Amino acid sequence: MQKARETQLEINLKALHHNFLQLKGKLQPQTLFMAVVKANAYGSDAVAVAKFLEDKADYFAVAYTSEGIELREAGIRKPILVLHPQSVHFEEIIHHCLEPALYSHFVLNAFLKSAQLKKQQHYPVHLKFNTGLNRLGFDPDEAKELARRICENPEIKIRSVFSHLAASEDPNERDFTLRQIAFFSKIRSAILEILPYKPLFHCTNTSGIINYPDAHFDMVRSGIGLYGYGNEARVDQSLKPIATLKTIISQLHTIQPGDTVGYNRAFEAPEPQKIATLPIGHADGLSRRLGNGVGFVTIHGQKAPYVGNVCMDMLMVNVTGITCEEGDEVIVFGENPTAETLAQSTETITYEVLTKISKRIKRVVK
Ligand SMILES: *Cc1c(COP(=O)(O)O)cnc(C)c1O
């Protein structure tokens, strides 16, 4: 593979395919697969990911309307669920054939208005129920009444009914998750009693797919797993990170005992050392908490720890003992260290590490 000559996020479609097949292999053959490509496909490249998965996945999901429009404008034709649309965007949603999640009476009423205005018939919508996350969703007790109400409005049709698990990755919360799933089953029965047609039902995210195989219903929704992370080491082993954040050595300095590195002179050399400056910083989405030895990068397969404070556009690493030159490639995360390693050392989750990678970093699809 060609070496990086600037800071870039490499997206490996082969790894994406591998992860897709791994996850798909955990489903019954008839279960549909919704690929969650919100937040620029977890910081990678939503258009490239969606194009690659278009003939493999059954559905796409994004969080916001603008993300769905971006995919439509790039030529994606598969159905796209917008998980958290705002009512000001409902006409655009219809214009771009995006499918809204309706989670409250406020948004249901607003969407009905837009659908009437735009003279729609049976426009596909997705009903979201709150089974315990207490974030978005109708009250499960309302299921029948809602289904009845929607039947009276020919402008819309329920394409799916869904809910979201609060702690599917946490074995200590198994009882809670099973209760959420039981709630969801009840919602399903109630709705099927009323509707003259059968919508899709879905409630599992990546960890739900893995830990609750009996709760896949008609479709699963996977985000993080597609990108190569599974919220636990055992799952991570079977997946491959699709994104590798690379940079290069901009400059090398040899410093003497007592010399300091970076802002606030946070690092003082106890002995002669070789320091490499890298063109990437906290404005690129790398946590400032990685500084002062918390994080490391890999250069020619060798670990180089961060020295001093991470700057906005640069950071310095200790390359004493590593044979390297200016212009050499540096791995910030990918196979080693992984985004999971960065997440753990900065007390966050891979989701945040991946989605924080700033827009100014070029995405290179391989
Ligand atoms: C983001 C999201 C997902 C994907 O979750 P992963 O843990 O990344 O698989 C699924 N469903 C909903 C409602 C989401 O918001």
Ligand as a Chemical Component Dictionary entry (heavy atoms), coordinates in Angstrom:
data_LIG
# 
_chem_comp.id                   LIG 
_chem_comp.type                 NON-POLYMER 
_chem_comp.pdbx_formal_charge   0 
_chem_comp.three_letter_code    LIG 
# 
loop_
_chem_comp_atom.comp_id 
_chem_comp_atom.atom_id 
_chem_comp_atom.alt_atom_id 
_chem_comp_atom.type_symbol 
_chem_comp_atom.charge 
_chem_comp_atom.model_Cartn_x 
_chem_comp_atom.model_Cartn_y 
_chem_comp_atom.model_Cartn_z 
_chem_comp_atom.pdbx_ordinal 
LIG C1 C1 C 0 -26.823 4.927  16.370 1  
LIG C2 C2 C 0 -27.980 4.014  16.466 2  
LIG C3 C3 C 0 -27.843 2.646  16.138 3  
LIG C4 C4 C 0 -26.511 1.991  15.856 4  
LIG O1 O1 O 0 -25.923 1.563  17.075 5  
LIG P1 P1 P 0 -24.533 0.764  17.092 6  
LIG O2 O2 O 0 -24.301 0.505  18.534 7  
LIG O3 O3 O 0 -23.517 1.693  16.511 8  
LIG O4 O4 O 0 -24.710 -0.453 16.282 9  
LIG C5 C5 C 0 -28.993 1.874  16.115 10 
LIG N1 N1 N 0 -30.197 2.405  16.416 11 
LIG C6 C6 C 0 -30.356 3.700  16.758 12 
LIG C7 C7 C 0 -31.710 4.203  17.093 13 
LIG C8 C8 C 0 -29.254 4.545  16.810 14 
LIG O5 O5 O 0 -29.411 5.820  17.169 15 
# 
loop_
_chem_comp_bond.comp_id 
_chem_comp_bond.atom_id_1 
_chem_comp_bond.atom_id_2 
_chem_comp_bond.value_order 
_chem_comp_bond.pdbx_ordinal 
LIG C1 C2 SING 1  
LIG C2 C3 SING 2  
LIG C2 C8 DOUB 3  
LIG C3 C4 SING 4  
LIG C3 C5 DOUB 5  
LIG C4 O1 SING 6  
LIG O1 P1 SING 7  
LIG P1 O2 DOUB 8  
LIG P1 O3 SING 9  
LIG P1 O4 SING 10 
LIG C5 N1 SING 11 
LIG N1 C6 DOUB 12 
LIG C6 C7 SING 13 
LIG C6 C8 SING 14 
LIG C8 O5 SING 15 
# 
